[in-house]
Amino acid sequence: MTGADLPKAQPALTFAGCPAATLEGIRAGLVVFSGFGGEPGGAGGRAARPYGSAASSVRAASNGLLRPYRESPSGVAVDLETGRRSRLRAAGSCIDLGDLAPSGDRDTACAALSGRIAGAGARPLFVGGGDETARGLAAGVCGTHSTVGVIEIGDRCLAASLGFAGPALSLGVSGFQDAGAWRRQIGNGGRIVTAEQLHDNGLNAARDGLPDRSGDDIGPVCILDCRAIDIGYAAGCDSFTVAGLTPEQFVSLAGLVGASSPPSAAAVIHLDPARDPRGHMESLVAEALLGLFRGALFEDIEP
């Protein structure tokens, strides 16, 4: 990673309204948000598509979701479904580095940045790009924390293609799946929970497979792949998924992972807001991230 890769200006709107910062502002315990400005062309010579709006859209959506907290005189919001009372933690739990625009190989730049963040004891959160973002994130964090695992919410078994040889948990996998990737993941001691199982058995299908790492210092790398969501609900990704997850399942799975296995790092990949003018995809991604990092961003208030 060179100086040319680093953000040239801080974003006007930050993720969850957190402070904008530079690399020098990284410290232990922080969630460190950064956007990626694009994705290379795909298989078969597909032209590169601009993904620069992915992080910006998630920033805007996250602030919209947090408006009830900021407009409440007490700073406390009540979940009408569960009765849970909570408020945002004081500024200092999260920072926003702006968008990264790698000048060379994206995998390498992403691995270098995530390794630097993880090495400082902080938790990288990257939004934008495709598989290369997840690959670089996993390489950088696993190079710093050798015992880290991978949990992915996506429509395919990505862990093996990311170069991760340890046990991985895939949630929401489509039945239209590469048999080789499936076998490699199971052979490495991983688990797969399909979208069909989630439709039939609800969150219990995922809950039974989640490790309880709430007491561990190092949580898993969590990959949120927007291709998991059925195209009928939200169109803001770069491929079509039939019989995929509903938005409610996607958000609930992220919250479930965050509660049982707080992540050491996370990436949102294949988000393309330009394909979803209704803005559904970025809204549910922002909601999923707030649930995934709930412990870092919110504190519960006793009644």
C-alpha positions, 0 to 999 in steps of 0.5 A: 500500500502506497501513499497513492492508495490512501484517501485524499479527502475525508468523507462529508458524511461518515458511517454511523456519524462517527469521526473522520480520521486518518491512519494515525487515528487507529487505536485498539478497540475501534471499528475502522470503516473504509470504502473501496472505490471499484471492482475489476472486470469479472469473468469472461471479459466483463467490463469493470463497473464503478462501485464508488457509490457503495460506501457512500450509500451505506454511510447515508443509510446508516445515518438515516437509521440512527436518526431516532437516537439523535432526535430523542431528547434522552438519546435513547430509542426503544425497539417496539418489537422487543422492548429493548432500550438502547443508545449510541455509545459515546464517540470513540468506538468507530472511525471512518478513513474515507474511501481507498482507491488502490493504485495497483493490485486490490488484493494486496492493498486491501490486505495491507490496510486490514493487516495494519488495522488489525495489527493495531488491535482495531477491527477493519470494516470494508465496504465495496468491491467484489471478491478481492475485497474479501480476499484481501481482508481475510489475508491481512487479518489472518496474517495478524491473527492466525487463529481467526475463523471466517463466517460468511453470509452469502450465496456461495462457499467463498472461504476456499476461494479466498485462500482460507484453509481453516474451518468456515461457516457459510450461511444462506448458500444457494443450491446452485453451488460449485461442488468442488468449493462445497467439498473443500469447505466440508473437508476443511472442517467447515459448515454450510447452512443453505438458504433452503434450510433457513427458509424451512427452519428459520434462524435455528438452522444458523444458530446451531452452527454458530460458535460461541466466541463471545468471550474470545479476544479474536472474533471471526472475519465476517463477509456479507455478500449481497448476492445472498439476497433474492433479486425479487427483494433488492436488486442492488448487486451485480448478479441474480440470485433466485431463491435467496435470502429475504432482507429480514433473514440477511439482517437477522443473520448479521445480528445473530453473528454479531451477538454470538461471535463478535467479528474481528473484521468484516467486509460488504461485497458486491454491493452496487446501489446503481442497480437499485434506485429504490435504495433497498439494498444499501438500507438493509446492508446498513441495518445489517452492519449496525447489528453485526457491530451492535456491541461496539456501537450501542449500549443497552439501558436498563428499564 
